[in-house]
């Protein structure tokens, strides 16, 4: 029984390290928020919120609809409200469940502030574009672009080129 436990633990550790390596090898994932940001550090007792985040991330990789994930991430937000990654994960969880209103609340928290997540700012811009609020969308996309998020750059180029084409059409209509 002891040998079996050792073997199962070794397999689990191998699988966990493999997940972390694959995440680090593919930095251009749709969400640039790492699932296991604290995997390389020793977490002290006073930083239990980091353990909760890692536990929630591990559960998310296997079962995104597990209710325990939401509880863990909300506990992380209560203890460490400046850690924006947990808000973004909650946004993704609520979006997957179809709770758009609650998802947007978490997205705004992840995107706002001086240390807002670039991917959250980009997503906020896209959501505002869907609602037809281009001025506000450009502001969020610009924030993400300022943090060197290349998808935001791409979206801004597209928006400004569309505006430029519209101006050309208007000027051509009026022979200016």
N, C-alpha and C positions, 0 to 999 in steps of 0.2 A: 504494500500500500504506500509505503514511504517512497519507493522508487517511482511508482506511478505518479505521485504528487510532484516529485522533482521533475519528471519528464513533462507533465502538463504545465507546470510553472515555466519551464524552459521554452516550451512551444508558445505559451502566451507572451512571454517577454520577447521572443523572436518576432511574433506577429505584430506586437506593439511597436517595436523598433522599425519594422518594415513599413508600417503606416507613417511613422514620423519621417523616415528617409524619403518616402515617395512624396510627401508634402514638401520637403525641402528641395527636392529635385525638380518640382513643378511649381515655381513661384508665380506663374501667370495663370493661376486658377481663377475662375469667375469671381470668387471672393478672396481677396488677399488677406484675409484674417486667419492667421494660423490656428489650427485646432489644438495644437499642443505647444504653446509658446514657452511653457515652463519646464519642458522635458529635460533640459540640460542643467537645471539648477536644483539645489537641495532646498526644499520648501520647509520653512520653520513652522512651529506651532502657531505663531502669531499671524501667519499668512495662510490660514485655512481656506480662504476664498480662492486661492490658486488651486488648491486640491479640488475644490468643488468645480471649478471651471474645467480642469482636466478630466474629472469624472463625467461631467456633462458632455464634454467633447467625445469621450470614449463611447458613451451611450448613443450619442448622435450618429456615430459612424455605423452603428448596427440597427438602431431603431429611432428614426427622427420623430416619431409620434409618441414616444414614451413620456408620460406626464411628469416623471421625475426630473427630466431635463429642464423644464420650465421652472420648477421649484428651485433647482440648483442654481440656474442662471439668475433668477430673481434674488436669491440669497447673495450671490456675488455682487449684484448691483447695489444691494443695501449696504454691504460692508465696504465695497470699493466702488463708489459711483463714478470715479474718474476713469475706470477701466472700460473703455468703449466697446471692446470686442464682445463682451457679454450682451450688450444691447443689440449689437448687430446679429449675433446668433439668435437672440429672441425674435428679432425681425424675421429672419429666415424661417424659424420654427412656426411663427404665427402665420406667415405668408403661405407656408406649405399646408397649414390647416384650413386656410381660406378666411382667416380673420384679418381682413385688410385694414380695418380701422386701428385695431390694436397693433398690427405690424407697423403701421406708419408712425405710431407714437414711439415705438422702440427705434425705428429708423432715424427719426428726428433727434432723439437723444444720442444716438451713435454718431450722427453727422455734426451736431452743433458743438460749439465751444472752440477754444483755441487748439485743442488736441483732437478734433473730430477726425474720424476715419475717412480716408480718401475714398474708399469704395462705398461707404455710406453716403458721402456727399454726392458721388456720381449717381448712385441709385435714387437719391432724393431728387436730383436734377431730372432723371428719366421719368420719375413718377409725376413731377410737375409738368413736364412736357406732354405726358399723356392727358393731363387735365387742361392743356392749352394755356398754361401760365408760363410763357416763354421768358419773360423778364426775370422772374424768380428762379426759373430753371437755369438760366445762364449764370446767375449768381452762385448757385450750388456747384454747377459744373466748373466754374472758374476757381472755386475753392479747391476742388479736387485736382484741377489742372495745376494749381500753384504747388500742390504736394507731389507733382510729377506723376499723376495717374494718367497713363497714356490713353485709356479709353475715353476719358473726359476731354482730352485734347482732340481726339478724333471726332467726338460729338460736337464740340464747339466749332471746329472747322466746318463741319457739315451745316450747322445752324447759320454761321456767318456767310457761307457761300450761298445758301438759299436766300438770305436777306439781300446779298449783293445782286443776285439775279433778279429779285423782285424790284429793286431800285432801278436796275437797267431797263426793265420792262416799263415801269412807270415813266421814266425819263424819255424813252423811245416813243411812248404813246403821245406825249405832249411835245414831241420834237425839240427836246432840249439837249 
